[in-house]
Amino acid sequence: MNFDERSQQIAGQSAMIMLGLTQVALGVVLLVRLYVLDQPDAELRDLQWVLLGSIVGYFVLRSFLGGIMPVPTMKQAIIAYMGLTIFLFVVLSLWLGLPDLSDWTNNVLPAILGPAIIVGGYWLIAALGKRRVEREIFD
């Protein structure tokens, strides 16, 4: 059976929509079980990892294989990092109080290192995806 580009695009979009709905449904189930049914977090850790892997894997593959994500400049990456770090610090400080600096590896380091890993990982995947697409175009 031969498929044209339009039918392949529709099939891909349908699969993407279904994956998104499944991820949202899994997230809702997790929230209900955590906050309505008061199940311990440890009992749901496997479902949380599956949802995280699905969401991260989707975005990594989509941006690498599609090459559609813009590659930020160094200035944009620094601004994104600073914005995420400040947002995390403010939200966590309001929620949990100011961090105890004697235990900085457990309360300050994740708020500083987490955004760096996210921004750096995004930049790397977007740059590799752009390079892959450019190679396909020019080859």
MOSUL-V143372 format. One record per residue. N is the residue number from 1. SS is DSSP state (H for helix, E for strand, L for the rest). PSI is psi in radians with two decimals (none if undefined). D_FIRST is the distance of its C-alpha to the first C-alpha in Angstrom with 1 decimal. Layout:
# MOSUL-V143372
<<N,SS,PSI,D_FIRST> <N,SS,PSI,D_FIRST>>
This chain:
# MOSUL-V143372
<<1,L,2.22,0.0> <2,L,2.39,3.8> <3,L,2.36,6.6> <4,L,3.05,10.1> <5,H,-0.63,13.2> <6,H,-0.78,14.4> <7,H,-0.61,11.7> <8,H,-0.68,12.2> <9,H,-0.74,15.9> <10,H,-0.73,16.0> <11,H,-0.72,14.4> <12,H,-0.73,16.9> <13,H,-0.67,19.7> <14,H,-0.76,19.1> <15,H,-0.69,19.3> <16,H,-0.75,22.4> <17,H,-0.75,24.1> <18,H,-0.70,23.6> <19,H,-0.76,25.0> <20,H,-0.77,27.9> <21,H,-0.68,28.7> <22,H,-0.71,28.7> <23,H,-0.73,31.1> <24,H,-0.75,33.3> <25,H,-0.75,33.5> <26,H,-0.68,34.4> <27,H,-0.73,37.0> <28,H,-0.75,38.5> <29,H,-0.76,38.8> <30,H,-0.79,40.6> <31,H,-0.71,42.9> <32,H,-0.79,43.8> <33,H,-0.58,44.5> <34,H,-0.83,46.6> <35,H,-0.33,48.6> <36,H,-0.82,48.6> <37,L,-0.12,48.7> <38,L,0.73,50.6> <39,L,2.56,48.8> <40,L,2.56,49.9> <41,H,-0.63,47.7> <42,H,-0.52,47.7> <43,H,-0.32,45.8> <44,H,0.09,42.9> <45,H,-0.68,42.7> <46,H,-0.71,39.6> <47,H,-0.64,37.7> <48,H,-0.72,39.1> <49,H,-0.68,37.8> <50,H,-0.78,34.3> <51,H,-0.77,34.3> <52,H,-0.81,35.8> <53,H,-0.67,33.3> <54,H,-0.81,30.4> <55,H,-0.85,31.8> <56,H,-0.76,33.1> <57,H,-0.71,29.9> <58,H,-0.87,27.8> <59,H,-0.66,30.1> <60,H,-0.87,30.5> <61,H,-0.71,26.8> <62,H,-0.77,26.2> <63,H,-0.60,29.1> <64,H,-0.89,28.6> <65,H,-0.58,24.9> <66,H,-0.47,25.0> <67,L,0.52,28.5> <68,L,-0.20,29.2> <69,L,2.34,32.5> <70,L,2.45,35.6> <71,L,2.07,37.9> <72,L,2.60,41.4> <73,L,2.99,44.4> <74,H,-0.70,47.2> <75,H,-0.77,49.1> <76,H,-0.67,46.2> <77,H,-0.72,45.7> <78,H,-0.73,49.4> <79,H,-0.74,49.5> <80,H,-0.75,46.6> <81,H,-0.83,48.3> <82,H,-0.72,51.6> <83,H,-0.80,50.1> <84,H,-0.73,48.4> <85,H,-0.80,51.5> <86,H,-0.75,53.8> <87,H,-0.83,51.6> <88,H,-0.77,51.5> <89,H,-0.79,55.3> <90,H,-0.86,56.2> <91,H,-0.81,54.0> <92,H,-0.59,55.0> <93,H,-0.70,58.6> <94,H,-0.62,58.7> <95,H,-0.82,57.0> <96,H,-0.10,58.8> <97,L,2.98,61.8> <98,L,2.50,62.6> <99,L,2.59,61.6> <100,L,1.99,64.2> <101,H,-0.29,64.4> <102,H,-0.38,65.8> <103,H,0.82,62.4> <104,H,-0.47,60.4> <105,H,-0.37,57.8> <106,H,-0.31,56.5> <107,H,-0.47,56.9> <108,L,-0.77,57.1> <109,H,-0.79,54.9> <110,H,-0.60,51.6> <111,H,-0.36,52.2> <112,H,-0.77,52.6> <113,H,-0.61,50.2> <114,H,-0.93,47.3> <115,H,-0.58,46.7> <116,H,-0.73,47.1> <117,H,-0.72,44.3> <118,H,-0.87,42.0> <119,H,-0.76,42.7> <120,H,-0.74,42.7> <121,H,-0.75,39.4> <122,H,-0.80,37.8> <123,H,-0.78,39.2> <124,H,-0.84,38.0> <125,H,-0.73,34.4> <126,H,-0.72,34.3> <127,H,-0.73,35.9> <128,H,-0.69,33.6> <129,H,-0.75,30.5> <130,H,-0.75,32.0> <131,H,-0.71,32.8> <132,H,-0.77,29.3> <133,H,-0.73,27.8> <134,H,-0.66,30.6> <135,H,-0.71,30.0> <136,H,-0.67,26.3> <137,H,-0.77,27.4> <138,H,-0.18,30.2> <139,L,none,28.5>>
